Amino acid sequence: MSVTLLGPIASGGKSLPLYSCQVSAGFPSPAADHLEKLISLDELFDIRAPHVYLAKILGDSMQGAGIFSGDLVIVDRSKTARHGDIVIAALNTECVCKRLHKRDGQVVLMAENPKFPPRYVMEGDELVIWGVVNYSVRDHER
């Protein structure tokens, strides 16, 4: 899996309507026009530029986490990565998106697809965590 960094997100986007009803994937409800408030995607995704950036994911190693090839991820570089977080990292200069595991002093980058083996960070390896993935965004038209 590779990652293409797209850069920081500019804050101050347009506000969009948020409806108070839950959206059914079945038949539409006649009471579905209950505008609750206007929100911005900045607010919804907790975007605090310049600490947040977008990255495009290529590959299928994170499918089990719901991140598919071509998805955009919203990454917060101000967060300290903890055990279990999905991170964007450079392991020996290779940019990857993996789940971070820390056990008994051992650091492992785990795929969320059984076809891919764990990536153990060994002595002498260089690991740089570039941020924690907060959200993923999928284009359903492609």
Backbone as CSV, one residue per row, in Angstrom:
resi,resn,N_x,N_y,N_z,CA_x,CA_y,CA_z,C_x,C_y,C_z
1,MET,0.853,-1.171,0.000,0.000,0.000,0.000,0.887,1.218,0.000
2,SER,0.574,2.174,-0.833,1.315,3.418,-0.820,0.362,4.564,-0.535
3,VAL,0.940,5.686,-0.178,0.182,6.857,0.228,0.688,8.044,-0.572
4,THR,-0.207,8.837,-1.125,0.141,10.080,-1.796,-0.313,11.225,-0.914
5,LEU,0.625,12.029,-0.436,0.274,13.166,0.411,-0.244,14.287,-0.460
6,LEU,-1.410,14.826,-0.112,-2.037,15.870,-0.906,-1.866,17.245,-0.293
7,GLY,-1.398,17.321,0.928,-1.133,18.615,1.539,-2.156,19.007,2.574
8,PRO,-1.933,20.186,3.192,-2.826,20.644,4.259,-4.184,21.041,3.713
9,ILE,-5.157,21.048,4.606,-6.516,21.422,4.269,-6.710,22.874,4.683
10,ALA,-7.265,23.680,3.804,-7.571,25.069,4.137,-8.838,25.104,4.974
11,SER,-8.822,25.887,6.041,-10.011,25.992,6.882,-10.945,27.057,6.329
12,GLY,-12.141,27.123,6.878,-13.089,28.152,6.499,-13.983,27.768,5.344
13,GLY,-14.324,26.487,5.233,-15.160,26.020,4.137,-16.613,26.421,4.294
14,LYS,-17.404,26.142,3.290,-18.825,26.464,3.245,-19.606,25.561,4.195
15,SER,-20.610,26.113,4.841,-21.482,25.325,5.710,-22.530,24.609,4.882
16,LEU,-22.839,23.389,5.267,-23.807,22.546,4.571,-24.934,22.186,5.526
17,PRO,-26.138,21.865,5.017,-27.259,21.529,5.901,-27.071,20.161,6.557
18,LEU,-27.458,20.066,7.825,-27.490,18.808,8.563,-28.936,18.570,8.959
19,TYR,-29.484,17.432,8.566,-30.873,17.106,8.864,-30.949,16.248,10.112
20,SER,-32.000,16.445,10.900,-32.130,15.761,12.182,-32.594,14.323,12.051
21,CYS,-33.080,13.908,10.894,-33.553,12.533,10.756,-32.393,11.611,10.411
22,GLN,-32.559,10.340,10.712,-31.583,9.345,10.274,-31.951,8.941,8.869
23,VAL,-30.943,8.731,8.037,-31.189,8.418,6.635,-31.250,6.912,6.461
24,SER,-32.384,6.425,5.974,-32.577,5.008,5.738,-31.990,4.638,4.384
25,ALA,-31.445,3.455,4.279,-30.956,2.982,2.994,-32.078,2.282,2.223
26,GLY,-33.266,2.263,2.785,-34.430,1.644,2.133,-35.305,2.710,1.504
27,PHE,-36.602,2.670,1.806,-37.533,3.637,1.246,-37.431,4.961,1.991
28,PRO,-37.512,6.097,1.269,-37.402,7.393,1.935,-38.591,7.664,2.850
29,SER,-38.314,8.379,3.927,-39.363,8.754,4.863,-39.979,10.078,4.426
30,PRO,-41.327,10.212,4.512,-41.942,11.488,4.135,-41.581,12.610,5.107
31,ALA,-41.065,12.274,6.283,-40.699,13.295,7.269,-39.209,13.602,7.216
32,ALA,-38.594,13.468,6.070,-37.141,13.603,5.968,-36.664,15.031,5.750
33,ASP,-37.544,16.044,5.866,-37.066,17.406,5.624,-36.887,18.205,6.907
34,HIS,-36.317,17.691,7.891,-36.157,18.382,9.171,-34.747,18.950,9.290
35,LEU,-34.568,20.137,8.746,-33.267,20.794,8.810,-32.977,21.160,10.253
36,GLU,-31.890,20.623,10.786,-31.534,20.887,12.173,-30.647,22.116,12.287
37,LYS,-29.574,22.172,11.488,-28.646,23.302,11.542,-27.717,23.222,10.335
38,LEU,-26.899,24.227,10.193,-25.853,24.217,9.182,-24.529,23.876,9.864
39,ILE,-23.776,22.994,9.256,-22.451,22.673,9.786,-21.451,22.752,8.637
40,SER,-20.209,22.898,8.995,-19.164,22.895,7.976,-18.425,21.568,8.045
41,LEU,-17.832,21.165,6.939,-17.013,19.952,6.966,-15.823,20.144,7.889
42,ASP,-15.337,21.380,8.027,-14.267,21.670,8.985,-14.691,21.247,10.389
43,GLU,-15.940,21.601,10.760,-16.464,21.250,12.073,-16.696,19.748,12.188
44,LEU,-17.303,19.161,11.169,-17.636,17.744,11.189,-16.398,16.865,11.310
45,PHE,-15.354,17.189,10.550,-14.129,16.384,10.555,-13.075,16.907,11.527
46,ASP,-13.440,17.886,12.357,-12.536,18.440,13.366,-11.222,18.902,12.738
47,ILE,-11.353,19.651,11.657,-10.170,20.109,10.919,-9.619,21.358,11.595
48,ARG,-8.351,21.284,11.960,-7.659,22.396,12.587,-6.385,22.673,11.795
49,ALA,-6.545,23.193,10.605,-5.378,23.470,9.760,-4.424,24.345,10.552
50,PRO,-3.137,24.217,10.447,-2.358,23.407,9.511,-1.968,22.030,10.051
51,HIS,-2.590,21.584,11.137,-2.234,20.292,11.736,-2.850,19.108,11.006
52,VAL,-3.753,19.386,10.079,-4.495,18.334,9.394,-4.161,18.365,7.914
53,TYR,-3.995,17.175,7.333,-3.734,17.104,5.897,-4.463,15.919,5.293
54,LEU,-4.537,15.908,3.972,-5.160,14.816,3.239,-4.095,13.926,2.643
55,ALA,-4.400,12.643,2.551,-3.529,11.689,1.860,-4.422,10.745,1.072
56,LYS,-3.962,10.353,-0.103,-4.707,9.405,-0.937,-4.089,8.023,-0.756
57,ILE,-4.931,7.031,-0.512,-4.469,5.668,-0.249,-4.488,4.865,-1.544
58,LEU,-3.413,4.139,-1.774,-3.320,3.248,-2.928,-2.964,1.858,-2.419
59,GLY,-3.772,0.867,-2.758,-3.534,-0.499,-2.299,-4.669,-0.977,-1.426
60,ASP,-4.655,-2.278,-1.106,-5.784,-2.865,-0.386,-5.431,-3.456,0.975
61,SER,-4.328,-3.042,1.560,-3.931,-3.641,2.832,-4.753,-3.152,4.028
62,MET,-5.554,-2.093,3.865,-6.337,-1.581,4.992,-7.841,-1.761,4.799
63,GLN,-8.235,-2.663,3.898,-9.654,-2.880,3.615,-10.448,-3.291,4.850
64,GLY,-9.865,-4.077,5.721,-10.566,-4.516,6.927,-10.923,-3.373,7.860
65,ALA,-10.243,-2.242,7.705,-10.549,-1.054,8.501,-11.482,-0.113,7.739
66,GLY,-11.925,-0.549,6.539,-12.818,0.278,5.740,-12.112,1.330,4.920
67,ILE,-10.798,1.197,4.733,-10.024,2.133,3.911,-9.627,1.387,2.647
68,PHE,-10.118,1.870,1.496,-9.920,1.195,0.224,-9.027,2.018,-0.690
69,SER,-8.455,1.346,-1.679,-7.597,2.020,-2.648,-8.368,3.155,-3.318
70,GLY,-7.768,4.327,-3.358,-8.397,5.510,-3.930,-9.069,6.403,-2.900
71,ASP,-9.251,5.906,-1.673,-9.866,6.724,-0.623,-8.929,7.842,-0.202
72,LEU,-9.524,8.924,0.277,-8.766,9.990,0.920,-8.876,9.779,2.418
73,VAL,-7.790,10.017,3.123,-7.837,9.986,4.581,-7.493,11.371,5.103
74,ILE,-8.142,11.724,6.202,-7.886,12.984,6.884,-6.994,12.647,8.064
75,VAL,-5.806,13.231,8.058,-4.749,12.865,8.997,-4.418,14.052,9.902
76,ASP,-4.324,13.800,11.197,-3.987,14.833,12.172,-2.573,14.581,12.672
77,ARG,-1.682,15.473,12.315,-0.288,15.286,12.743,-0.021,15.855,14.127
78,SER,-1.012,16.508,14.743,-0.811,17.034,16.096,-1.074,15.977,17.159
79,LYS,-1.715,14.872,16.798,-1.995,13.808,17.764,-0.786,12.902,17.938
80,THR,-0.560,12.465,19.139,0.465,11.462,19.407,-0.135,10.095,19.127
81,ALA,0.512,9.323,18.261,0.003,8.003,17.889,0.076,7.061,19.077
82,ARG,-1.029,6.341,19.301,-1.105,5.360,20.388,-1.353,3.976,19.813
83,HIS,-1.155,2.967,20.644,-1.436,1.586,20.264,-2.853,1.488,19.721
84,GLY,-3.009,0.909,18.534,-4.313,0.715,17.930,-4.723,1.791,16.937
85,ASP,-4.014,2.918,16.910,-4.338,3.980,15.951,-3.943,3.567,14.542
86,ILE,-4.691,4.053,13.549,-4.276,3.934,12.155,-3.431,5.161,11.869
87,VAL,-2.241,4.939,11.334,-1.295,6.028,11.138,-0.807,6.093,9.698
88,ILE,-0.330,7.252,9.321,0.471,7.431,8.125,1.896,7.539,8.638
89,ALA,2.772,6.696,8.110,4.138,6.647,8.614,5.118,6.401,7.484
90,ALA,6.352,6.724,7.754,7.445,6.376,6.846,8.301,5.346,7.566
91,LEU,8.397,4.158,6.980,9.262,3.113,7.515,10.401,2.954,6.529
92,ASN,11.590,3.375,6.956,12.768,3.364,6.081,12.467,4.088,4.766
93,THR,11.849,5.243,4.880,11.464,6.154,3.790,10.288,5.662,2.950
94,GLU,9.715,4.486,3.218,8.529,4.024,2.493,7.287,4.518,3.228
95,CYS,6.458,5.280,2.535,5.253,5.842,3.134,4.153,4.778,3.158
96,VAL,3.573,4.532,4.344,2.564,3.492,4.507,1.408,3.991,5.371
97,CYS,0.272,3.326,5.213,-0.880,3.505,6.095,-1.104,2.161,6.767
98,LYS,-0.967,2.101,8.085,-1.090,0.843,8.834,-1.642,1.132,10.230
99,ARG,-2.052,0.059,10.911,-2.467,0.170,12.315,-1.222,-0.025,13.184
100,LEU,-1.028,0.884,14.124,0.145,0.864,14.995,-0.104,-0.048,16.190
101,HIS,0.813,-0.982,16.395,0.767,-1.854,17.571,2.062,-1.685,18.341
102,LYS,1.918,-1.495,19.645,3.077,-1.379,20.543,2.867,-2.386,21.659
103,ARG,3.768,-3.391,21.729,3.666,-4.427,22.762,5.043,-4.746,23.304
104,ASP,5.188,-4.645,24.593,6.436,-5.036,25.263,7.658,-4.427,24.581
105,GLY,7.583,-3.155,24.218,8.707,-2.477,23.591,8.848,-2.738,22.099
106,GLN,8.043,-3.619,21.536,8.090,-3.944,20.097,7.042,-3.111,19.367
107,VAL,7.444,-2.500,18.253,6.528,-1.723,17.423,6.272,-2.511,16.147
108,VAL,4.981,-2.661,15.812,4.579,-3.412,14.628,3.559,-2.566,13.863
109,LEU,3.723,-2.500,12.552,2.740,-1.862,11.681,1.913,-2.979,11.061
110,MET,0.611,-2.990,11.369,-0.259,-4.093,10.978,-1.186,-3.674,9.843
111,ALA,-1.308,-4.547,8.850,-2.305,-4.369,7.800,-3.649,-4.829,8.347
112,GLU,-4.716,-4.411,7.705,-6.070,-4.864,8.059,-6.605,-5.738,6.921
113,ASN,-5.722,-6.543,6.365,-6.055,-7.482,5.303,-5.131,-8.683,5.527
114,PRO,-5.681,-9.884,5.706,-4.842,-11.039,6.030,-3.833,-11.414,4.938
115,LYS,-3.964,-10.856,3.750,-2.995,-11.137,2.685,-1.639,-10.480,2.934
116,PHE,-1.592,-9.528,3.876,-0.372,-8.761,4.111,0.205,-9.078,5.486
117,PRO,1.500,-9.388,5.551,2.116,-9.727,6.841,2.368,-8.465,7.674
118,PRO,2.526,-8.650,8.987,2.888,-7.514,9.843,4.270,-6.991,9.463
119,ARG,4.484,-5.701,9.670,5.787,-5.079,9.420,6.399,-4.751,10.775
120,TYR,7.328,-5.576,11.220,8.003,-5.358,12.493,9.059,-4.284,12.321
121,VAL,9.076,-3.335,13.245,10.106,-2.302,13.229,11.285,-2.851,14.019
122,MET,12.382,-3.068,13.302,13.557,-3.691,13.891,14.585,-2.632,14.288
123,GLU,15.534,-3.043,15.123,16.623,-2.145,15.482,17.342,-1.721,14.200
124,GLY,17.585,-0.445,14.059,18.219,0.077,12.846,17.220,0.602,11.830
125,ASP,15.940,0.211,11.943,14.910,0.762,11.058,14.611,2.195,11.480
126,GLU,14.211,2.998,10.521,13.792,4.360,10.824,12.286,4.451,10.631
127,LEU,11.569,4.764,11.705,10.121,4.917,11.667,9.776,6.347,12.054
128,VAL,9.054,7.041,11.176,8.571,8.386,11.455,7.059,8.370,11.278
129,ILE,6.344,8.686,12.343,4.887,8.753,12.287,4.511,10.153,11.805
130,TRP,3.798,10.227,10.685,3.407,11.515,10.093,2.041,11.975,10.559
131,GLY,1.288,11.126,11.234,-0.002,11.541,11.762,-0.945,10.380,11.959
132,VAL,-2.034,10.676,12.650,-3.063,9.693,12.969,-4.252,9.923,12.031
133,VAL,-4.740,8.837,11.434,-5.897,8.925,10.534,-7.152,9.091,11.385
134,ASN,-7.882,10.181,11.134,-9.136,10.438,11.845,-10.346,9.962,11.057
135,TYR,-10.336,10.174,9.748,-11.483,9.873,8.906,-11.001,9.392,7.551
136,SER,-11.873,8.667,6.860,-11.610,8.350,5.455,-12.824,8.799,4.648
137,VAL,-12.549,9.179,3.402,-13.590,9.690,2.507,-13.521,8.887,1.226
138,ARG,-14.666,8.369,0.792,-14.699,7.513,-0.396,-15.543,8.170,-1.485
139,ASP,-15.048,8.106,-2.713,-15.787,8.571,-3.890,-16.584,7.386,-4.417
140,HIS,-17.883,7.419,-4.257,-18.726,6.291,-4.664,-19.065,6.303,-6.139
141,GLU,-18.604,7.295,-6.879,-18.868,7.340,-8.306,-17.784,6.670,-9.133
142,ARG,-16.628,6.355,-8.556,-15.566,5.739,-9.360,-15.676,4.255,-9.396
